[in-house]
Amino acid sequence: MTWVTAHEDGVRLTIRVQPRAGRTGVAGVHGDALGIRLSSPPVDGAANRELVAFLSRALGRPKSAIAIERGEKGRRKRVLVRGIAPQEVLRALSPR
């Protein structure tokens, strides 16, 4: 999967968000990015906070272990998740 890569501290995810969706969840793979629907609007960082909270719940990691490295103001984001292996991320987030 090109949307998840190993990093010395954990994994890096390439994510494409869809804000203002009906519900929050994984939307599938879009090219080299994992699509995630967010019910929050992209206003005042609400969608970014919801993305971090969603990843925290889905991956069983604290919010402090998740950092948006790039793309805070765009739909395409690069996210670092510390303390987790790529295989665990694939099990938790791969579209079914």
C-alpha positions as CSV (number, residue, x, y, z in Angstrom):
1,M,0.0,0.0,0.0
2,T,1.4,3.3,-0.9
3,W,-0.7,5.3,1.5
4,V,1.2,3.8,4.5
5,T,5.0,3.8,4.9
6,A,7.3,2.8,7.7
7,H,9.0,5.6,9.6
8,E,11.6,5.3,12.4
9,D,9.1,6.4,14.9
10,G,6.0,4.5,13.6
11,V,4.3,5.1,10.3
12,R,3.5,7.9,7.9
13,L,0.0,8.0,6.3
14,T,-1.0,9.8,3.1
15,I,-4.7,10.8,3.6
16,R,-7.3,12.6,1.5
17,V,-10.1,13.9,3.7
18,Q,-13.7,14.7,2.7
19,P,-15.0,17.2,5.2
20,R,-18.8,17.7,5.8
21,A,-19.6,14.1,5.1
22,G,-22.6,12.4,6.6
23,R,-20.5,10.4,9.0
24,T,-16.9,9.9,9.8
25,G,-15.1,6.8,8.4
26,V,-12.8,5.2,5.9
27,A,-13.9,6.0,2.3
28,G,-11.5,3.8,0.4
29,V,-8.2,4.3,-1.4
30,H,-7.9,7.2,-3.8
31,G,-4.7,6.8,-5.9
32,D,-1.9,6.8,-3.4
33,A,-3.9,8.2,-0.5
34,L,-6.4,6.7,2.0
35,G,-9.7,8.5,1.8
36,I,-11.3,9.4,5.1
37,R,-14.8,11.1,5.4
38,L,-15.1,13.6,8.3
39,S,-18.5,14.9,9.5
40,S,-16.8,18.2,10.7
41,P,-16.5,21.2,8.4
42,P,-13.0,22.5,7.5
43,V,-13.4,25.5,9.7
44,D,-11.1,26.6,12.5
45,G,-9.3,23.2,12.5
46,A,-12.4,21.2,13.4
47,A,-11.8,18.7,10.6
48,N,-8.1,18.2,11.6
49,R,-9.1,17.6,15.2
50,E,-11.7,15.1,14.1
51,L,-9.2,13.3,11.9
52,V,-6.8,13.0,14.8
53,A,-9.6,11.8,17.1
54,F,-10.7,9.2,14.5
55,L,-7.2,7.9,13.9
56,S,-6.7,7.7,17.7
57,R,-9.8,5.6,18.1
58,A,-9.2,3.4,15.1
59,L,-5.5,2.7,15.8
60,G,-5.7,2.5,19.6
61,R,-3.1,5.3,20.0
62,P,-3.3,8.4,22.1
63,K,-4.0,11.7,20.3
64,S,-0.5,12.9,21.3
65,A,1.0,10.1,19.1
66,I,-0.6,11.5,16.0
67,A,0.7,14.6,14.2
68,I,-0.4,16.2,10.9
69,E,3.0,16.9,9.3
70,R,1.8,18.4,6.1
71,G,-1.5,19.7,4.6
72,E,-3.2,21.2,7.6
73,K,-5.2,23.5,5.4
74,G,-5.8,21.2,2.5
75,R,-7.6,17.9,1.7
76,R,-4.4,15.9,1.2
77,K,-2.5,15.4,4.4
78,R,0.6,13.5,5.6
79,V,0.2,12.2,9.1
80,L,2.8,10.6,11.4
81,V,1.5,8.0,13.9
82,R,4.1,7.1,16.5
83,G,4.5,3.7,18.1
84,I,2.7,1.5,15.6
85,A,3.7,-0.9,12.8
86,P,2.5,-0.6,9.2
87,Q,0.8,-4.0,9.5
88,E,-1.4,-2.8,12.4
89,V,-2.4,0.2,10.5
90,L,-3.4,-1.9,7.4
91,R,-5.5,-4.2,9.6
92,A,-7.3,-1.3,11.3
93,L,-7.8,1.1,8.3
94,S,-7.8,-0.9,5.1
95,P,-11.1,-0.6,3.3
96,R,-13.2,-3.7,3.5
